[in-house]
């Protein structure tokens, strides 16, 4: 019997139904026939939601090796699993015939197969048991054998429920605890640092190789430079134009032009720092973002009054002295910045544009923040991860050398001196089971407070500070106990074709390991 091959993104129930209807409707069972390796399999069509081409995936750390990664299926996160890898068959590249069977047995999963042959109706008389079967696949994963179907003399019926229970036992167990875990994460507001009152938290950045900073409480987001900027007619050079940020118009102002520095085109390192004051937002374009600094107030001096009167320095409110005065960071006063005539012109431009467009129609106003989460997004290899911004103490550069400590825990890469305190540093790649790389200029150390102990984690780069609608955040597929605890949620940004795995910082280090970190960070006699 020859049936129409399953179509991409077309429900399996719609494929081959005309052929199946010719069988005895009361007893006939429908199966999807597919090939994997040198074997031919069948699966009962009841749990098969659809058959799709293999989508692009985001790799998940700490997941079973059979997991290819996570994919976006019409706004929903779908785990993609390699049946070849699961059965121990030789690896091969996907081609035009490769498909993923989307099977829902409590949690939708996509199983990659080499080729889908057909969807057929089978009479009970052509279904045998597997007692005498000797095959390359464990017989306990099979529920029967089909004889002389779809051009094959024998086809093994794969029991996906048994397969999931055997190979992915964590899924069923963890699914029962996911609600409790998510509730715990949502209620965890982070730990307060009693030293905060004597410190400033600043976002530092570079403009023409000079370092500036803005207090983090005035920073709404840090986003990448957009592919498209709407030009404003007859605007001054410092007004680069307008961009849309979640359906709102945002004026972009070049700090290079604003400070009278040489003009340079934006590149992949350029960032837009969204500053908001009194319900007014402006995107400040800088060369790159450096760090999130936590500095003592004693290291901050007011700008000398004589210099503060100078037009070029009127936006600088304070100077921060770091590294024993060898490093000076100019702290921009957002209040003075918004009084600047250049900024006022940019705001006037955007208001004029708003009058001509309905881009802001339906904006939620003051309730927007309640429907969003603010995250620091960082990269490891090709994947993006996010942590709540309030959990990040600071972000600092990786020094040229980390101090190795004898008898330190194996998971500690080394320690650094952070303003007179010992900071244990852990390689986030190693923590998540990813290949390690040599240290480079783009890497950063993200500092978290874990049970009162400051701990740094090396990441490949810090990409941006991003506000994500809560509606785009959903529970992550739970594929292993450790992965489920550490990465319990995922932000699925369908329009941007991005998937950001959200890490719960409190799970980065086990509680028994934190005692070792506390001892490591304590001052030695």
C-alpha positions, 0 to 999 in steps of 0.5 A: 500500500502506498500513501502520501508522505507526511507533509511539513507542518501538517497534522499527521491525522490529515495524512493518508486518511483516505486510505485508512478509511477503506479499512474496517473502521471498527478495528483498524489502527492507524500508524506512522511508518518511518525509517531510522538508521537501517531499521523501519519503525511504526508509531500509533498515530494517536499521540502524534500531533504533527510531522515537521521538518527539523527546525533550528535548535538552541542547545541546552546544558546539563540535558541528556546527550540525546537532546538536540536542543529546543526549537520554536514551534508556533510560539511554543518551546519544543524539545528535539530528540535524536532517535539515532543517538538514542538507539546508538546508531551512527550519526548523520547530517539532516537532509531534505527527507529528515523529519521530526515526529511531534509526539505528546504524551504529557509533554510535547517532544520532537523525535528526529527520524531519517524519513517518514514513509507513510501513514497507514491503517492496519488490521489487527490480524497483521499485528504480532507480539514481539516475544520472539523478536531479536533486533537492534532495538530493545524489545521492551521499547516495542509493543508489536510487529506489523507484517507486510505494510507500506512495502516492508515485510516487518515493521517494529511498533515503537512504544514511545510511552515506554521509551520516554519512561525509560530514557527520560524518566526525569520528565514525568517526575519533574513535571509533577514538581514544576509548579512548586519549583516555579512558584519558589523562583517567582517568590525569591526576591534575592538577598539584600546586601547590607553594604548597598547603602554605602555603594553605588551601582553603575553601568560603565561604557566606552565612548571614543576610548573614554570611560563613562558610567550611569547609575544603574537605577536610571538604566531601563535596558541595554539593547543592540543597535537595530538593523533599521533606524528611521531618520528624522528630517532636518535633525542635528547630527547627534540625533541618529533617528528613531527605533521601535522598542516593543512598539514604542518610538525611541529617539537615538542620540549619539554620545560621540556627537553629543560630547564633540568626539570623532564620529564612528559608524555603529558596529557589532559591539555598539550598544544602546543604553535606554535611560528613562527619567520622568516617564521620558525615554532616550536611547544613548548610543555608545561604542560598547558596554564594559561592566556593571560596577559596584563602587564605594561612595568614598571613591566618588567625587563631585565634578569641580564647579569650575569644570562643571560650568563648561558646556562640554562637561555639564552632563558629567556630575561626578568622577569615580576613582578606581584602581588607586586613582589610575582609572577615572570614570565620568559619571553622567548626571541623567538629570543634567543630560535631560536638560541638554538642548540636544536631548530636548530636540530629540524628544521633540522629534519623537513626539512629532513622529508619534503624532503622525503614527499610531505605533504607541496605540494601546500602550499599557502605560504605568502597568507595563513594568508589572508585565515584564521581567528585566534580565541580564542576557549573557552568552556561552558559546552560541546560546543565550542565557538570562538572569534577573537583573536584581540578582547581579551584584556587578559585572567585571572584566576577567583579569589577565591571570586568576590566582590559583588557590591550593586545595581549593574546590575543584569547581573553582577556577581561581580567585581575584581581588575585588576591592580588597575582598577575595572573590572565588571565580567559577567557569560557567562553561565548566559548570554547565558541562560545555567545552572550556575556552581560553580567556579573551577580552570579551569575557566577563565575570558576573558576580552573584550573592549566594547565601551571603557569599559573593561568587563570580562566574566567567561568561563568554560575553554580556550581551544586553539588559533586556525587558521581556514580557512575562507572556513570552516566558514559559516553563522550560522542558524538564529533561534532567533533574539538574537542568530542571533546577538550574534552568526552569524557564525559557523566554521564547522571543518568536518575532526575534527568532531568539530563545533565552534560557533563564537561569535561577542564580540560587541554583548555580552552586549546591548548598554544600559547596557554598560552605567551601566558597565561604571558607575560600572567601574568608580573610586568612590570618 
